């Protein structure tokens, strides 16, 4: 295990990229990311906000999150991609549209070296909103 000398968090990988410090808002999260990644994060945030206008922004699991009675979607920056986390059912429902994006249980990886499919992100968020429990 590697322990960050700045924040004290422990990671399996040595020199694990992470955000040190307190993250209270999505603005804090974005400001703490590398400058070249911030435009991707801002555009994803705006896409989600437009698709779920009644959702509340918060930080959950140290990630930007949109909440509407439950977590709709999280997103986070990584070295080579932006991860979006709409849940396993959404990943399965959109498997035909996800195409070449990498996935894992409940997650979709949007590579930073390719244009982000904002229409796909919006469609997933609208799908999640439509399935909210009353």
Beta strands, then each sheet from edge to edge (+ up, - down):
strand 1: 2-3
strand 2: 10-11
strand 3: 56-60
strand 4: 63-67
strand 5: 71-77
strand 6: 81-85
strand 7: 102-104
strand 8: 107-111
sheet 1: 1+ 2-
sheet 2: 3+ 4- 5+ 6- 8+ 7-
end
